[in-house]
């Protein structure tokens, strides 16, 4: 499987929380290559199952949604008032190009930027209340074509940087989706567990999808595959992983110690580059919801380090996806938990 | 006009690095006028009209655009940058760029929002908090592709918005360049000097030299100016309004314009039924600041295209204003 190509195709699909179907359909297409029964439910969650008659079932989860915007008002002049969906960095919004995903097709727009003569000194960052989307449409046309509740996304085609790095919006968490697909390819029929896969919706707005998918999966253990912070200028390097240094294995009071240890052991044994990510409580990923699903699930996190999370210019290294996938594949093959 | 503007906006040319724009323009005006390129890189063109003009007229626009310059390379391969021209950090952060002669793709990153304190989220990021990431894993690798001192430009396409708008980088002032190319390619009634200028965004520097060389009696500066006709800005704070035609200003922060030429512009607009407006705030400035004090003084007027989100990768202009501005400028060139 061509990781780069798959990631680019997945990142090109839209899936703002609560409206994930375009992205879910692309993910379903890929998942169907590795699993026989793949479905998308009414929310946009993608499910796949693969049974080998093993004792235990593992859930591999990545979230399919991405941050974005939701239109909540249209002015008389046709400007669109929006609210963030998920944790959007307001400071970088001015003059961003966006697509408004209207029922009649994508509409290009630009987020307004308040010129210095009316902004209140440069110490203050942009206030999201002052920003609108400018589509160039007049009020009537805008209101006719853009019903309230329409989503908008950053408009930026995935693009290759130097080496094996890719920049795009939605790498959080399409990188996780690709990691799982690649792990399934690597493990083939050698899994020591029955496998369920969920590409869950609405993670960015409170892990709602994972609550549903983990209930339905009825699994014994789970790995949540998400992205985490790679060190970059302005970050605290003690709190970040490093790009290109492999999968970030989560260690936290809310995660299964046994699984974290097994993952580290398998990485060492198979010479797979890895790093640890220590968290002091909940992880901010689907693992938080999955861990307390039904009567409880042993859960681990394997995260792909990315830079500039929740921006239109997220950056990932393909090698980190490959190494995360290798690690998960080894865990599946091992099957000793 | 739209096609010409599109091609011009897509060219990279921050202040001091205007050669791609200059070559494009030279190619377009060749055969339509006499021209020379001066020591700074300004194009000074002389277009013969059907008649001699009593007084010398200089029409000008600037070729440069705002951007960034690489100042140093960090150990992690990311690039530190400084702004060239007036750009706010909010226009840079989270945007895509091209770096250097090799046009290496890069992105402007900062710490993830999750890792920024609540207080800092309310502040504009400092330039020193940002860096340009070209994907290089370390300093050595980065230096294979980029050198210190190289230019960084916005990676921004030219898109139509809605029915009448366009979005691009560098509309300020490739619009002026496009208008002048069209005028040079057309037949003019009177002899006219056209100056395509460098280094406007870093202190109106090209204009100083060119105005000295041409020694005009009158000057017409073609520009793009801030339109703030967006929600939250009321009355005079809007500065000017898109779709209402070119902006003719009486005063900005660099110039008090010629009353005579100001009146002439509105007279012509009235006579020919061209929409035309003035600026409702004393804000901004342009090459007129340098030109009107050249030698013993030059009667100067600026005609500007209303431009939203100016000095950002996504400037927005109204195509109706493009046309009405061109009409007014054409008339002014015949009548000054």
Interface residues (C-beta under 8 A of the other chain):
Chain A: X75 X77 X78 X79 X81 X87 X88 X89 X90 X91 X92 X93 X94 X95 X96 X97 X108 X109 X110 X111 X112 X113 X114 X115 X116 X117 X118 X122 X123 X124 X125 X126 X130 X132 X134 X135 X136 X137 X138 X141 X156 X159 X160 X161 X162 X163 X165 X167 X229 X231 X232 X233 X234 X235 X236 X239 X243 X244 X284 X307 X308 X309 X310 X311 X312 X313 X315
Chain B: X74 X76 X78 X88 X89 X90 X91 X93 X94 X95 X96 X104 X105 X106 X107 X108 X109 X110 X111 X112 X113 X114 X115 X121 X122 X123 X124 X125 X129 X130 X131 X133 X134 X135 X136 X137 X141 X145 X156 X159 X160 X161 X162 X163 X164 X165 X167 X226 X228 X229 X230 X231 X232 X233 X237 X239 X281 X283 X308 X309 X310 X312 X313 X314 X315 X316
